[in-house]
Structure formats: structure tokens, C-alpha cells
């Protein structure tokens, strides 16, 4: 085993392709004789289409066809996926469910012609009063939509008898995923075979969905996405524009390409749902929590679903005998929400950790000490020991690097000229998630290896870390290993999302490489010409591109020697990983844990907030690549700063139109908003994971908003319970 290659902060193997402009993203693909599509969106949020006139559009230069609900084929809804239902099929009737809903698709010879003709489609509506506010009593509500609500102990009695109690309401707005790359789809039919280039985090799911919707065998569909261009959760569904593009390609008999505009990205591919959260905490005078009551309501589309258990994390965040969590969703005439980096936890943690800071202030206790005093040494839900939890070490290491002990606890007590300085912190976690995964490993006669799986790399470093894992278990130098992905015809794999891919894929790659090594060992130990003849397979290991005896490195031979002597061009093996049952292992599977420490500076006259420092201490289990792991935390931290101070998808309360659906109006952090970010990893390899990892894609964002809000309170004495925190909150 070549252990030195894992853990090292090597550069991204796909980096040279990206900086040279040679990495093909979905919008880069083209096909011979392709046509181009443009969408027409509804200009009302509720009602129905009473008339659609495509005459002028169809007569425009270059136009090939126009699809509306009157001309679209009747389609079934896609299948249930591991993350929930598929979106409803597009343009199946005249009803309008949200502003910007697709009501027509124009196909033309060029993108400019399609866009120009789309403006000529005339649509008349019968308007209805839209439901737009999550607290609107008329909005249909789903209670405990996923059966995730929890009830432990007697929370009502504990609250009634509490020595100290705080009860507050916290709100978070819609945020939009906003990847840099616009989502694009290119659909190519060849008879009954379909090839699709798509912006997706889950090629296998798109393949299965398109096969079901268009009633063709899955073997006839191929989905390709070697590079994604960012997604942050928006690529976890087969959205309606993908279905429309495939339908248009079938209708025209030509490849059809659609690239969404930036405003369409705000209404077509999901968003983080807004929430209203009520948190009640009770404790005794020593700071021991006696009750947690966390209730949320979040937004949902009229005819779609989204898994977003906002309060669920509060059930295991702290040692507490009495806990209630409740989640409700309100159906509204707004675009469908979906996962956005750190779904549910990103919102729920803000409320819980803000409340913990308020409780600490009420008790006159250091916020860090309050969290340490209520640390959950075992999983409060099951009583099982964690498979790995170094949260105490996160608190210690983060506080030390940050200089938390120098904090004056009095709000507004620290200044630097006109700047009020505040320190804030938050604890955080992200739930464990694992799903089955498959991979295939091949070693060729030239000694190189190719490992395949139908996953995607959304910028997290999958290409790189899986190259490292394969090199480790095959005993090959990194430059002789290639990991390839982004093709649904490769071995089946789950989505890149939920902080579960690295563990699942790493386990599958490990198994495939192990199976392959065993095949080579079986050939060699039974071969009279091999120096390994008669050696017990258990006594053989790998390294330097060779198999050799553990006790005698000189006794061995290369993969190339074995293949050459047996006249084989290559040898392959398949591998898989399936999550174990926690009960069988008598432990609670642990996601990542972390502690966030933030310094803010607030202009006392203008209310401007600047983040001056962030320290993130993360228990991510075994870190496969220090450099890409740190990059994950930094990127997510930037997202957390955006959530805390800038991002707010503004929906007009009368019309339902998204009012800031451009990068000129929707505020996201830029370089000037971000200070140097410090990241430290602590902890040990996780006992539940075959390769010791925990997912770290989400944990970097969780806790940042609360830590910023708590720091703002420390700087100013003003408690802001609604995101984003803006200067008008502080003037």
C-alpha cells in the first residue's frame, strides 16, 4: 500500500486543464446541426394561461418550432429518487404556479434568433391572488413532512419549571445557489438513443429520470458531465428545462441546446427556502440545558416537494433530556426550493446557536463554556457512542488560534477608533449521510491504472482525492493513476451532495482496487514463473507499481510483468460500498463537527459590518487531501459570510416576481468582503467509514451566520435575529 500519497496536500490533478481553458463545462458542448432554445416565463405568479399566440414567433427568422402546453407531449412525472420526488413535468396544462414558470420554449437556428423570437410569444393570463408569505394563514401546510420531528422527555414541564429561559423568533430569507456557470443542457437523439450533456451533480439520476419520462430503456440514455461549473445543490434534480430540451430535440429531430439566463437561474433551479423559527431554551443556573424547543416553518412550492428538516439538528446538538423539534412547510406560489449548500442545517443552526449565545448572555456565562458544559458525549437520540467526535478539540483548538480568552465579555467594550469590535462563536455539525456506490479499477500492461465511477466533481476535488485513494490501494505512483467520472454509463454512483460522496465513493474505489490486487495476486501466486509462486495471498502487499512479499520487498514483480506473461492487455475489477447498519456496529455514525470563531468590526456611525477574522476548527475524520479539504472549508465559509451579511432573494410581495435576479442586484461576497480565513483540522479517522472520512462539503458553512450575528451583538449590544444583517439593523 502506497500510504504517502493520501493526506498530502497535492495540487488538483484537473487544475492544469481548468487554468488552460481545456476543461469542458456543459455549456461548452456542441453537436453538428444543433438548434438552440430559449424559454418564455410566466409574468404572473398564480392563475392560468387563457391564450398563447406563437404566430409572430414562428414567423421570425430562423425559428424551427415553438412548444407550449398546447403542443407539448403528455409526460409522466419522473421517478422517486434517493432525495425525494422528481419535479412535475413541464407545460402539461394551463395552470400557473409561480412567476417565471416556463410557458413556452422557442427553438431556432441560433441562440440570438431563439431569444429574439421568445420575446414575440404573446401570453394572456387569468390572474389569481398568489400566496407568497410563509406565514400566510391561507397557505396549505404540511406538518412533519418527512417524519423527522422529535420528542424526547417532557419538554413542556421542563420549560414551565425552568430557572432560566429564553424564547425568541429567528428568520432566514430565500438564498439562491448562484454558481458561476449557467446551467446548460444539450440533448441529442439518435433513433431511440439519447445522449445528454447536462449541468448535474447526479448523472445516474438524470439517466433514470429521462428514461422514465420518455419511456425508453435506461440503457438507451447516456448523461455526460465531466465538469459541472458549480451547483451547490441546484444540480440534484432533473429540472423542467432539461425535460423541455429533450422534448424539443425529439420534436425537431435535431440536437437542441439550452443555456439558462442568469434571471432564469433564480426561478428554474431551486433556492434555499426562507424560514421562521421559534426557539425556546431552558437551563438551570449552572448552565445545564434542561429543555430545547425548536419549531420552524419554511416555504415550499405549490406542487413540488423539498427535504429540508430545519430543526432536526437540534435533536442531537447538545446533551439535553427534554427536546422537541417540529418542522412545517407552507405551499406558496414561488419557485421550487431545493438543497443549497448545508441545507436545513444552514438555517437551523443560525437559530439554535444564536439562542445559545442569548442564553449564555442571560446566564452571565462564557458562550464557549456553555457549549462545553452541554457537550453530547454520546448520541442523545440513541444513547450510542459516536463513531468519532472531536468537537471538544474543535472548541479548544479554535479558541486557542483565535485568542478567545482575551475577549472582554461586555458588549460594546472593545473599540478601534470608530470601529466597534466583536467576537462571536458557534458550534456546528452536519449529519452523517451515506449511500451505496460502485467503481471499477483497471490496470493496463503499461503499468497505468484507470478507475471509473459515474459521479461528478462539483469543484470539491473528487478527481484528485480519488486518484490519491486509488494510488494508495494499488500501490502506484500518482502519475500512473487516472480517475475518470461524469458518465452515466460508468459504474452506478450517487450524487455529489449531502457530504456523503467521498465516503461512499472512497469505499467503492478501495474495494475495487482491493479486488483488483487480489486478482493479480491470484495470477502470480499460482504462476510457476512468478517470484510470488506459492506465497500466501495474505503475505503480499503493493508499492511502487509492484506486488511483493511483505517481509521481503525484493521478492516480487510489477503489474506489467504479470500481465505480459499472461498475454493480457489489462485486468479489471468492480467494487462497491454499502453503508453498514449503525445498530450492527453499536455506534452512532458521526457527520462532521466544528467550531467557528469570528471577529467583526462595525462602524459605530454607519452600521457597516466587516468580517475581520474567521477561525474554523473542523473534525472531518481522515482528511484525504489537506489542500482540497482546506479549500472546501474556505469556500463554504465564504458562503456563510454571504448568508450572514449579504444574500437575500427578494420576491415582490404583490406580484411574486424575483426583484433581484441578477449578479448586479443579488449580493454575494467578493474578495473585498473576505479576510484571510484560518482552518484547522482536528480529530481521528472515523470508525464508521471504510476509509475513515467524514463529509466536509457542508460543515464549512454551518455556524458562520450565527457566529457573525453573535459577534455583531458583542460589538454593538444589538441582537439581530433576522438574516442578512444589514446596516439598517444597526443604525
N, C-alpha and C positions, 0 to 999 in steps of 0.2 A: 504494500500500500504506500502510495506517494503522499504522505501526510503534509508535507511542507507547503503544498500549493493551496490548501484550504485555510482560510483565515487571513491570509496575506492580502494586503490592500492593493491588488494588481489593478492595472488600468482596464477599462471596459474593452472587451475584445471587439465589440462593434463600434468603438469610438472612432477609429480611422475612417470607416465608411460614412459615419454621420458627419464628421467635420469636412470630409471631401465632397459632401453632397451626393454620395453614391448610395445612400440608404433609401430604398423606395418606400414611400408612405402611400396610403390608399389613394390620395388624390393625384399621385404621380403616374398611376397606371392608365394606359390607354389600349384600345384594341382597334384593329383595322375596321374601317367603315362605321365607326361608332357614332351614335347620335348623342345629344345632350339634353338633359331635362332640367326644368325649373318648376318650383312649386308655387301655388297660389294659396294664400292663407286667409282664413275667415277674418272679417273685420267686426264681428260681434262675438260675444262670449257665450251666449245661450240663445236658443231658438232653432230655426230650421231654414234651409235653403228653399225658397219658393220658385226661383227661376235662375238658371245659369245659361248665359249666352256665350258660346265659344266661336261664333261666326267670324268675328274680326280676327281673333287669334289664329284660327285655322287658315285664314287667307293671308296671314303675314308671311313675309319672306322666310323660306327655309323650314317652315313648320311641317312636321310629319303627322302628328296626331295630338289630340288633347283628351286626357282622361278626366272624367268627373264621376260622381256617384251614379250617374245615369248610364255610363259606359264601362265602368269597372266590372270585371268578372266577380261573381259571388264567391267569396272566400271564407273558409273556416278560420276560427281563431287558432293560433299556434298552440303547441303542447305546453303542459305544465313543465317548468324547469326546476332545477335544484334551488333556485332563488325565488320561485313563485310563478305566477301566471304570465303568459305572453301578452303583449299589448293587443287590444282589439284590432281586427283587420281594418285597413283604411278605406274610406269613401264607400261604405256599404249602404248608406241611407242618407237622408237629407238633414238629420239632426246635427246641431252644433253644440259641442260640449265645452269648448274653450276658445278664446281669442287666438288666432294663428293656426287653428286646426286646418289640416290640408283639405281643400275643397276642389282642387284641380291640379293636374300635372301636365305641363306642356313639353312636348318632345320636338326638337328641331335639329338642324344640321350643325349648329354651333351654340356654345353657351350664351353668346350675346343675343342670338336670334331667339333662343328659348326664353331668356329673361325679358326681352322686349315684348314678346308675344304674351307672356304671362300677365303683363300689365293690361292687356286688351281683353282679358276674360272678365265678363260682367256678371256679377252675382247679386241677386236680390234676396233679402232675408226677411223672415218674420221674427222679430226680436222678442226675446223673453227676458225677464229680470234675472240677471246672473247672481249666483251665490258665490261670494268672493272672500268672505271673512271667516276665519277658522272658528270664531265664536258665534257666528250667526245661528240663532236657535232653529232656523228653518233648514239648515244643512243636515242631510242624513248622516247619522253617526254609527260607526262600527265600534262596539265595545269589545275589548280584549281580542283584537282581530286574529292573533296568532296563538292564543292560549298561553301567552308568556307572562301574564300577570302573576304576582306572587303575594303570598300571605304567610307570614311567619310570626308566631307568638300572638300576643294580644296588644296590638298597636294602639287601639282606642284607649284602653285602660292605662297604658304606659304614658300616653300623651296627657291624659287627664291628671295623672299624679306627678307629672314632670317637675323637677326642681328648676330647670332652665329649659326654655322652649323658644324656638324662633319659627316663624311661619311667613313665607314670602312667595311672591309670584315672579317668575323669570320668563323672558320671552326671547326667542331667536327667530330671525327672518328667513325667508327663502334665500338660499345661495345658489348660484349657477356654476356648474362644473368648470366651464371655460378653459378647455385645453387650447393650446395654441393652434393645433391642426384642426381645420374644419372637417367635420365628418363627411365622408365620401363613400359612394357605392358605385361599382362598375359591374353590371350584370351581362353575362354572355351566354346565350343559349346555343347549343349545337344539337339539333334534334330535341330529344328529351333529356339531354345532359346540360347541366347548369354549372357555370363557373362564376363565382362572385368574389371580387375584391372589395373588402368592406372594413370600415373602422369598427373593430370589435375587440373586446377583451376575451372572447369566448368563441372561437371558430366552430367548435363541435356543436354548440347550442344553435348557432346560426344555421348550420347544415341541417340539423334535425328540424328546426322550425320551418325552413324553406321547403324541405321535403314534405312536411305535413300540410302546409298551407297550399302548395301547388300540386299535391297528390302525386308525387313521383318518389321512386325509391331513394333512400338516403345515399345509396351507392352511386346515384346519378348526380349528386351535388358535391361540389368542392368549393371550400371557402379559403381564401388566401389573405394573410395579413402578416407579412414578415416584419413590418414596423407599424406602430399604431399612431404615433403623433400626439400622445396624451389622451386621457379619457377620464380618469379619476372617478370611475364608476358609471359614467354615461355609456360605456360600451358593453354593458352587461345585459342588454336586451336587444332583440331584433325589432328595431323601431319601425314605425309605419312607413317612413320614407324608403327603407330598404325593400319592403314588400312592393311599394309602388314602382320602384326602379325595375325590379324583376318582372313585374306585370307589364310594364311598358316595353321591356326588351322582348318579352314573348309576343306582345301585340304587334310590334313593328318588325319582328324578325331580324333585328339588328342589335348589336351591343349598345347599351344605354348607360350613360354616366351621369350621376347627380352629385353635386357638391353643395352642401348646405351653405347658406349665407350666415354671417355672424348673428343677425337678429333671429334667424330660424333656429340657431343653436339654443336660443333661450326658450323656445316654445316646442321643440321637437325631440329633444334627447334627455329630458329629465332635469331635476334640480333637487337640492336639499330642501325638504319641506319645512315650513315655519312651524314653530311650536309655542304653546303657552303652557308653562309648567308651574305647578304648586308644590312646594317642598316644605315639609314640617319636620324639624329635628328636635329631639328631646334628649337631655343629658342630666346627669347629676352634677353636683358642684365640683367634683374632681375631674370632670370632662369625659366620663364614661358615657357613651351613647346608650340611651335606653329605648329610643324609637326613631325610625325613619319612615316617613310617609311621602311618597313621590308620585304625583299624578300628572299626566300630560295629555294634551290634545294636539294633534298635528294634522296637517292638510293632506288631502288625498284627491285624486281625480274622480270625476263623476262615474266613469265606467272602467276603471283600471285599479290595480292594487299595488302596494309597495310595502315591503317588510321594513319596518322602522320602529323597533321596540325601544323607544327613547328612554323609558325609566328602568329598563331591565337591569342595567349595570348597577343600580343602587342596591339590588338584592344581594350582591356579594362584595361590594366595595369595602365594607367595614364589618368588624365584629359587632353585631347588634342583635339582641334577642327578639326584637319586635320590628318587623318590616312589612310595609305594604307598598307595592308598585302597581300602578294602573296606567294603561295606555288606551286612548280613544283616538279614532281618526274621523275627520269630518270631510264628507264629499263636497267638492267645490267645482265651480266652472273655471278651473285653472289647468294648465298643462300638467301631465302626469309627473309626480315626483319619482325619484329613483335614488339609488345609492350614490352618495357623494363622499369622498374620502372620509373615513371614520363615521359611516352612517350610524345614526342613533346615539352612539357614544359621544360624538362631537357636540351634540346638543344637550344630551342628558348630563354629561359631566360638567358642563358650564353651570347648570343649575345646582347640582349637588355640591360641587366644590366651592361655588360662591356661598352657598348656605353654610358649609363647614367653616368658611372664613368668618361669616357673620356670627356663628356660634362661638368661635374662638374669641372674637372681639367681645361678645356678651359675657363670656367667662373670664375675661382678662388673661387669656392663656395664649402662648405662642402657637400660631397656626400649625407649625410643624409638630410641636409636641402633642397637639390634639390628635393629629393623624397617627402619630406613632402609638399613642395610648389606645387607639381603636383599631390597630392593625389586625387583620384577619389572618391568623396563623394557619388556619385550615379553611376550606371552602364552607362558608356559613350555610349554604343550601344543603349540602350532602354530609358535612362533617368529615369528608375525606381529606387526607393531606394533599397539598398541591403537588403537581408533578415538578414544579420548580417555581419558586417565588423569591426574588431578591429585592422586594420593594423597600424593606428596611435599609438595605445597602444603597438603593437609589436615593433615598432621603439623605443618608449620611454623606455619600459621595457628592451629590448635587449641592447640598448645603455648604459643604466644605469648599468646593470650587467656586461657589457663588459668593461666599462670605456672609452667609445668612446670620451668623452670630453677631455681626456688627449692626444689625437692624435695630433702630430705635422703634419700639412698638407704638409710639404715639403717632396717630395720623397727622400729616402736615408738619411734622417736626424737622424734616430734612430738606434743605434748600441749597441751590447753587445759583446765586443771583436771582433771576426771575423764574427759574425753573424749580418746581416742586418735585422732589424725588421720592419715589415709592418702590417698595419691594413687595412682590406678591409671589405666592407659590400655589401649587395644586398637585395632588396625587392623581394617578390615572391608570387605567388598564384598558385592554381591548380583549374581548372574549376569544377563547380558543375556537378554531374552526378548521376542520379537516374533511376532505372528501377523497374518494378513490381516484387514482391516476395511473397511467400506463406510459411506458417508454420503451424504446428499442435501441440497443447498442450493437455496433458493428465494428470489427477491426479488419482492415484490409492488409494485403500482402506487403504493402509498403510500410506497414507498421503504424499507420494513422488510424484514428477512430472517428466514427460518426455516431452521434447519439441524437435521437429524434423523439419529439413529443408534440402533440397538437395544442400547444399552449401559445401564449403571446408574451411579449416583453413590452410592457407599457412605460418603459423607462426605468424600471426598478432594478435592472441588472441581471435578468434571468439568463440571457445569453452567456454572461460572464460567470456567474456563480455556478451554473450547471456545467460549464466547461471545467471549472475547478473540481466540482464533485466527481465528474466522470474521470478526470485525470487522476484524482486521488484513488478511486477504487479500481481503476485499470492499471495503475502504476505507470502512467505515461507522462512525458513532459507536456506542458500546456500547449506548446506549438504543434503537437501532433494530434490534438483533440479538437473536434468541431462539434458544437451543439447547434442543432437547427430546429426551427419551430415555425408556427404561423401557417400551418397547412392542415386542414381538417382531415385529410387522408392519412396523416400520421397517427400513431397510437393515441387512443382517446384520452383526453385530459380535461380537467376542469377549467374554470375561469381564472384569469388573473384578477383577483379581488377577494376581499374579506380577510386579508392577511393569512391566507391558507395555502397559497400556491407553492411557496418554497418548501414547506414541509412535505406536502403531498408529492410534488414533482421530485424533490430530492430523494425521497424514499423510493420512488419508482426508478429513478436513474441508478441509485445504489443497487437496487435489486437486479436491474437489467445488466449492470456491469458485473455484479457478483455471479449471475447466471452465466454470463459470457466467459468469465475467468474459469468457472467450473467446467465449461465445455472444452476450453483449451487444456486445462489440467487433465481432463479425462482422455483427450487425444494423446497428450505427451506421456502420461504415466503408463499407458498401455502400448507405447511405441518402442520397439526394441532398439531403434536408433537414437532415441532421446536420452539425454543425460538424466532425465527425470523418471526413467523407466523404473517401475516398482515402488516409487516413493508414495507414501500415503498422501492423498489429496490435502489432508489437514496440515501437512508439513510444508506445503507450498505457499509462497506469497508472491507478490508482484512488486516491481520497481524498475525504473529505467527502461521501460518497454520490454521487460523480460519476466519470465516465471523462474523462480529459483527456490532452493531449499532454504528454509528459514535459518537453519543452523550452519549453512554453508553457501554463501552467496555465489561462490564460483561455480556451483553445480546448478546449471540452469540453461535456458535458451530463450531467444526472442520470439515474440508472436510471429514475426516474419518467417523465422526458421520453421516453426510448426506448420504454418500454412503452406510454405513452399514444399516441404517434404510430403505433405498430404495432397499436393496439387489443388489447393483451394485458393480461390481469389479472395475470399473473405469468410468470416464466420460471424453469425449474429445471434442475439438472444433477446427475448422480450422480458420485461419486468413490470411489476405493479406494486402499488402500495394501497392498503385498505386500512382505514383508522381502526384501532383497537377499541374495544368496549371499556370505558373507564371503570366499570364495576369489576371487570375481569382483572384489571391491573391494580384495583384497590387504591386508586388515586384520582384526584380531580385534575383533568387536563388544564394546563395553565396557558392562557394567552400571554401577551407581553404586559409588563408593568413599567411604570415610570414615575418620575417626579420632575416637575417643571418649576424653575425659578426665573423670575422676570424682574428686571428693573425698568421702570418707566420714568419719563420726565414730562411734566405737564406745565405748560406756560400759564402762570398764575393769572395773567390778564386776558389771554386769548383762548385759553382752554385747549390749545393744541396738545396732542399726546404723541410722544415719540418713544418707541421701544429702544432702550439703550443697551440692554444685555439680555441674553437668554441662555440658561444652562439647562440642558435636557439630560437627565440621568436615566438610562434605559436598561431594563432587564429583557434582553431579546434572545435569551438562550445562547446557543452557539452561533457566533457571527461568522458567516462563511467568507465574507469579504469586508474588511474594516472600512475600505474606501466607499464602496457602494452602499454599505449599511449606514455609514455616516451621512451619505448623500440623501438617503431615504428620510432620515430624521430631519435634516436641514430643509428639504423640500416641503415636508409636511408641516414643519414649524412655520414656514412662510405662509402656508395655507391657514394655519391657526391665527397668525397675526392678521391676515386678511379677514377672517371670520370675526375677530375681536374688534377691529377698528374701521374696516372699510366696506366689506361686501354686504349688499342688500339688494336683492332683485325686487324692484319696485313695481307693483301692479296697481294700475289706476283703479281706485275703489269704485268708480262708476261704470267703467267700460270693460274692465278686465284686461286691458292692453298692458303689456310689459313696457314700461316707460323708459327703461334704461338698458335696452338690449343691444348695446354696442360696447366696445372697449373704450370708447370715448366717454361713456356715461356710467358704466358699471365699474366700480373702483376695485382694483386688485393691487396687491403690493408690487412696487417696483424697487430697483436697487436702493434708491434713496430712503426707502422705508425700513430697510433691513440692516441691522447691525451685524457684527460678527457673532456667529452662533456657535456655542460650545456644546459638544456632545461627548458623553462618556458612557461606555457600555460596562455593565456590571453583571454578576451572576454566572451561573454554570450552564452547561448543556442541559436541555430539558429532558427529563426521563421518559416522557410520553412520546417524543418524536424519534423516529428511527435514526435521524441524523442530528438530533439534539437542538434543532432550531425552534424558534417561535416566529410568527409573522410580525414584521415591524413596519409594514406599509402604512398602517393607520395610527399607531401609537404616537408618532411624532406630532400629530395634530391635536390629539386629545389632551386636554388640560391647559393648552395655551390660552384659550379665551378666558378661562376662569382665572388663571394666574395674572393675566393682564388686567382684568377687572379688579382683582384683589389688590394689585399694585396701584391702580388708579385710586382706589379707596384709601390706601395707605398714604399716597401722596397728597390727596386733597380732602379726605374726610367725607367725600361724597360717594355713596354706594349706587352704582349703575347696574340695574338688573335687566337691561334690555340691550341686545346687540343689534348693530355695531355701536360701540361707544364713540360718540361724536362730540365735537366741541360744544354744541348747544346743550349737551347733557351736563357740561361742566361750568358753563358761564353763570 
